[in-house]
Amino acid sequence: MDRLSSALSGPAPDADACRLGFIGAGRLAAALALALQRAGRPVGRVASRRHASAVAMARVLGPGCRAVDPQAVADDCDLVFITTPDAVIAEVAQGIAWRAGQWVVHCSGATPVSVLQPARQAGAAVGGFHPMQAFGADARAAADSLSGCTVAIESADPALQTVLWRLAARLGCQGIDLPPDARVRYHASGGYASQHVHALLADAVRLWQSWGATEQQAMDALLPLLRGTVASIAHSGVAAGMPGPVSRGDIGTVRQHRQALMALDPAMARLYDQLGARGVALARQAGRLDDAQAQAMLRLLEPPPPSA
């Protein structure tokens, strides 16, 4: 029986009756709280360092939610999500009087659950609940994006772990058990699939702008390409779905790319080389390049350093 089936079929505390609250009113908090409310788990209290942010989030959630101070969230709620910036999670946990039997969960991908030790020492169960998703400023659109995403769940307390798995299921998310020592690597993986894509697209836009095109023209051309790439990965996998001249051993085109990039920005050319070399490994994995083709491509992408 898988983890979700076990969580849904075995004995569990009354997750549906627990009172939910948030400390932190940023984009993740607004999206998660709104999604929980849509799934039948309303949020009753929200707090933020900027009270105006808590008021704005409570307004989105409706009349059943009140903007209060952090201690009031802890006093009035059974399950408290700490959704502050990572750097202040420990400070928040230390500054609140928690109680025995309470559940305290942070939503950081990289921060260890051990920073919630003050709550644990007070008798609360602690854990992590991190949706692997990027959230925009529109809370309703961001809440829509939660369905289908993965949520990393961590807790040493079986009852809280079951509650978090049930909440993930309510949201239409895929839960995973995250080992404590894997948090940072797990979170870094999201950077590759999200924020690093922004950096790569910024370079691609710059190439368009180098001949006078606008950013909008670049986006009109590149976003359909990106969507097609994602669809190819979903259908064929990371290695087999990779397109482009590196994957087909087109050394002539890759050489021209490198020359053009070197003339525009040597740092961009070096990044192209590094990414291309990793692409060679993927092409070999997919059986697209034989040994001779792979070595020829790597000689082009990894030139020896100049002699002293």
N, C-alpha and C positions, 0 to 999 in steps of 0.2 A: 504494500500500500504506500503511495507517495505521501509526501509531507502534507499537501493540501487535503487529500482524502482523509488522512489521519486526523488532521486538525478539525475537519468538518464533521467527522463521525464520532470522535471520542468525547469524553466528558470535558467540559470547559466551564469557566466562570461565565457569568451573564454579561457577555460583551455588549449585548444590545441595550442593557440598562445603565451602563456606566456613563457618567457625565464627562464630556470632552471639553478640553480647553487648550489654548495655544498661548505660548509666550514667544513673541516674535510675530510680526505682521508683514513680512516681505512677500515676494512673489510666490515662493513655494508654499508658505503658510496659507495665503489666500486661495491658491489653487487646490491644495489638499483639503482645507476646511470646506470649501464649496463642494468639492467632489464627495466628501463624506456626507454632507448635508443632503445632496441629491440622492445618495445611496441609503438614506434613512437614518443617518447617524448625525444629528445636528450638533453644532458646536455652541456651547452656552457662554463661554468667557474667552476674551482675547486681551492680551497686554502687549505693549511695545515700549521701547525706550522713548520713542516719539508718540505721545498719547494720540496725536492726530492720526497717525497711521493705524492705531488700534481702532479708533472711531470709524475710520474709512472702511476697514475690513469688516467691522461689526455691521456697518450699514449695508454692505453687500450681502452679508449672511442673513439679515433680516431682524425683526423685532425680538426674536428669541435669544439673540446674542448681545452681550453687554461688553463694552470696553472698560476694563478695570486695571488695577495695578497687578504686578506679577504675583505677589503674595495672595491676592484675592483669587487668582486663577488656581493656585495650589490649594487654597482653602475650600473652594467650591467644586472642584473637579476631581474625578477619580483617575482619569487618564489625561496626563498633561504632555503635550508635544512641545518640545523646545526647538523653535525654528529661527533662532537668532543667528547672526553671523558666527562662523565656527570659533572665532577668536574669543568670544564672550560666553560660550556655552558653560565652561567651567565656572566662570564668575556667577552666572545665573544660578547654577546648581548650588553653589556655595552660599548664596545670599538669601535663600528661601528656606523657611521652616516646613519641611516635608512631614508626612505622617506615615505610620505603619499601614501596610495594605494598599498603599497608593501605587499607581503605575506612572513612571516618568521615562519618557522616550525622547531622544533627540533625532533630528532628521538630517544629520550631516553624513556625507559619504565617507570622509576621510578621518574624522575625529573618533578616537576610541571611546567605547561606551564607558570605560573606566573613569572618564571625567565626571560622570554622574555619581561618583562614590559618596558624596555628601547625602544624596537622596537615599542611597542604599543603606548607609549607616543609620539613617532615621527609620529604617524598616520598609522603605518602598522597594518595589521591584523595578529594575532599570533595563533599558534596551535601546536598540537603534531601528529606525524605520526610514529607509532612504529610497525614494523613487528615482530611478535612473531616467531622468527626463530633464529637458531644458524648459524653463517657464518664462513666458513673455509677460508684458505688463497687463494684458487683458486677462483678468482673473477667470472669466467665464471660458474663454478660449483655452487658457492654460488647464482648467479643470477638465475640459473635453479631452485634452491630450494625455491625461493620465491612463485612460482605459487602454489596456494592452501592454503597458510598459512593465518593466521589471522593478520589484521592490526588494531591496536587500534588508533582511530581517535578522536581528541578533538579540538574543536575551538568554541569560543563564537560567531564568525563571520559566519553568514549563507553562505555567498559567498565562503569563504575559506573552510568551511566544505564541501560544494558541490564539490569544486575542488578536495579536498583530497579523497572524495568518488569516484570521477571519475577516479582519478589516481589509486586507489586501484583496481577498476574494470578493468582498462587497464592491470594491472599486473596479473590478474587472482586470486586476493586475496579476502578473505572474510573480509569486514570491520565490525567493531563494534564501537558504540559510547561509549566512556569511560568517566564516571563521574570523575570530578577532584579529589574527595576524594578516588577514587578506584585505583589510579595509582600504589601505592606501593604494595598493595595486588595483583593486576594484575601481576606486574613484579615478585614478589616473587613466584607466581604460576609457572612461567617459570623456576625458579630455581629447583623446584621439578621435573619437566619433562625433565630437561636438565642437569645442572651442578651437581645436586645431584646424577644423574645416573652415572656420571663419578666416584664420590667418592665411590658409592656402587660397581661398577665394579672393582675399584682399590682394595677393600677388597676381592672381589671374586678372582682376580688374585693372591693376596697374599696367599690365601688359596691353590691355585694350586702350587704356588712356595714353599709352606711349605713341599711338598713331592718331590721337585726337578724338577717340570715341568717348562717350560718357559712361559713368557708372551704370546708369539705367540700361543703356544699350548692352553693356557687358552682362548685366544680370538677366536681361531678356534672353541672351544666348546661352549663358552658363547654367542657369537654374534648371531648364529642361534637361541639359546634359547631366546635371547632378541627380535629378530625379530618375533618369534612365539608368545611371550607375547604381543607385540604390536598388532599383527594381532588378537589375542584373544580379547583384549580390544576393538579394532575397531568393531569387530563382535558382542560381547556380552555385552560390557559395563565394567566399572571399577570393580564393585562388582562381577557380575556374571562371568566375565572372569578371575577372580583370581585363579591361580593354587596353588599347594603346600600343604604341610602337615598341616599348620595352617587351611587352608580353608576346609579341610576334617576331622579335629578333630583328627589327628594322633599324639597323645600325646607322644607315645614312640619315634617316629622319632624326634620330636621337642626336647625332653629331651636329646637325643643323640647329636643333633646339639649344644645345649647349653653347654654340657659338653666338646665337642671338641673345641668350640670357647673359652670357659673360660680357657682351658689349653693353648691355643695359645695366646690370647689377651683378658683380661677381658673387656676392653673398647669395643671391637668388639662384645662381648657377650651381653653387655648392649644395644648396638644399635640394635642387633638382637631382644632382648626382646621388645624394644620400638616399632620397626616396626611390630613385631609379634602381639603385643597387638592391634595395629591399624588394622592389618589384621583380627583379631577376629571380630571387629566391621563390617568390610566389609562382612565377611562370614555370620554373623548374618543377615545383610541387604539382602544378596542374598538367605537367607533361607537354607544355607548349614550346619549351626550349630544350634542345639536347645539350650535352656537356660542352661541345665546341661553341655553340651559339652563346651559351651562358658565359663562358670564359671571355669570348670576344666582346660581349656587352660590358662585362665588368672591367675589362682593360680600358674601355672608353670612359666608363663612369668613375673609375677609381685610378686615375693616372698616378704614377709614382711621384713622390715629392721631388722638387728640383734638387739637384746635387749641390752640395756646399761649395 
